[in-house]
Amino acid sequence: MTEPAFVDVLRASRNIADTVVHTPLVPSALSADHEILLKLETLQPSGAFKLRGATNALANLDEAQRRRGVVCCSTGNHGRAVAYAARRFGIPATVCLSELVPANKVEAVEALGATVRRVGASQDEAQVEATRLVEEHGMTDIPPFDHPDVIAGQGTVGLEILEERPDVTSIAIPLSGGGLAAGIALATKTINPSIRIVGISMTRGAAMAASLAAGKPVEVTEVATLADSLGGGIGLSNRYTFDLCRRYIDDVILLEEASIYAGMQSLFNVDRLVAEGASAVSHAAYLDGALPVDGTTAFVISGCNVDMRQFTSVVNGEPVEVGELTIGGKDIA
Ligand SMILES: *Cc1c(COP(=O)(O)O)cnc(C)c1O
């Protein structure tokens, strides 16, 4: 496989049209001085933009691959996306999850029609099972970010932003494995090379940021964060997203947990949106004064799959446990 090109984003946009929502781009109330627009990927039927990449990857499978089925091993938004898209296409999907994954997450994937295989005591062991299914049963593994079709699918977010508002000058994007940022950057910088692409992660365990700083993919220790969809590594043998992010991302901003907490409060109180921590990083960066918004800026509000108990605690200003940290509480208004 080769790196995705702009034409692959155009193709993806046709491939996903019947399955994925063309989400609205709406004004934010965050700034009185600058125009900020919110791309509401929270409105996807699976709750996050990952449906775009997964749908495009499945749409590009041939008949024989479709019959043998697809496999992935994500507990989060990617697992939901693969399950949802597979049901739409009538492709059997298996999601491999470790025994540690809580029952509610298992049920969420099963409710979307996927077969769940519970194996091993860690995500690594679940991946071993996924690899076995690929080798022994000819299933196709759908990775969460490091795949040309997945990157091209996520790039349709950028295409839609510029179709609607060609005057956008910068785009703020939550950054983890880099599929979303790479795809959007590829799409928008091909149309307008002067667009500024800002990737935003948490300080704790930002694998792409650490890799960009090191000049090669590196491992970071995964720690709990309010932006839980942004955790995880980029893979030491990363093939696509690292190079694309290195080429295209103009700035990387890193956030403390207290800032993400404040960002979630702002997204809810100012823009009235229920969203997960990963979706609040642009608000957080703006409130920190770290995100310049000179022209028209689009914020990608990437997903809404948040634990509602944690969410209500945050918006009520109550303390929440994040790993060994306690964030929020009385000192935050
Ligand atoms: C996966 C995900 C991200 C990060 O996307 P990458 O392609 O891994 O950088 C951001 N927000 C949400 C809600 C996600 O599910």
The ligand as an SDF file (V2000), in Angstrom:
LIG
                    3D

 15 15  0  0  0  0  0  0  0  0999 V2000
   -9.4830    8.4720   17.7320 C   0  0  0  0  0  0  0  0  0  0  0  0
   -9.9640    9.7590   18.2340 C   0  0  0  0  0  0  0  0  0  0  0  0
   -9.1870   10.9330   18.1550 C   0  0  0  0  0  0  0  0  0  0  0  0
   -7.7790   10.9550   17.6020 C   0  0  0  0  0  0  0  0  0  0  0  0
   -7.6940   10.5000   16.2810 O   0  0  0  0  0  0  0  0  0  0  0  0
   -6.3160    9.9600   15.6810 P   0  0  0  0  0  0  0  0  0  0  0  0
   -6.5850    9.6510   14.2640 O   0  0  0  0  0  0  0  0  0  0  0  0
   -5.9430    8.7260   16.4780 O   0  0  0  0  0  0  0  0  0  0  0  0
   -5.2980   11.0320   15.8850 O   0  0  0  0  0  0  0  0  0  0  0  0
   -9.7450   12.1310   18.6110 C   0  0  0  0  0  0  0  0  0  0  0  0
  -10.9750   12.1660   19.1530 N   0  0  0  0  0  0  0  0  0  0  0  0
  -11.7480   11.0580   19.2490 C   0  0  0  0  0  0  0  0  0  0  0  0
  -13.1000   11.2060   19.8520 C   0  0  0  0  0  0  0  0  0  0  0  0
  -11.2740    9.8210   18.7950 C   0  0  0  0  0  0  0  0  0  0  0  0
  -12.0500    8.7400   18.9010 O   0  0  0  0  0  0  0  0  0  0  0  0
  1  2  1  0
  2  3  1  0
  2 14  2  0
  3  4  1  0
  3 10  2  0
  4  5  1  0
  5  6  1  0
  6  7  2  0
  6  8  1  0
  6  9  1  0
 10 11  1  0
 11 12  2  0
 12 13  1  0
 12 14  1  0
 14 15  1  0
M  END
$$$$
